[in-house]
């Protein structure tokens, strides 16, 4: 993580490899145990493809406990929706 040990940059991505047609997805929690998987789950649940999402968290003096995962998923989900990356479970609308 970045400066001071109190910041984390969680990353998750999902795309289809053009040459093989295989979906590639992974995540990194940058020391914020389990947050990368939560971010990846949000991408998957929203049906988003061809995205990379980075959520940065800085410690501001208040311990959020498990609620931090709700906030990470919420901000990522809102971003994906706002930018038009969400698809229905049936593979409905695609990003254009």
Phi, psi and omega in degrees: 000168180282179188330143171075359178071358182252012178238150180220142175241097181274138185229140170213147179213160179206128176204165176255124178294119185299325184282327183253342184075010182267137177287132178245128178209147180197176178203163176217129183266359177048041176087356178263073190324118176090348185288327177297318178294323178295319178296315178298320178296322178296316177301313181295314181296330179276352181072021183282142177224159179058048180224154165230132181238131176239125174243125179256138179231133175245140177281120182252014177104347180249123178283119182272342181061211182298340180299337181299328180293322177297318180292320178299312180294321182295313181291322178293316179298318179297319179297313180299319179293313181301324183269002174080026181266357184277140177230153176290165179300338181271003179081026182310239186298140177250157180289134180240000000 
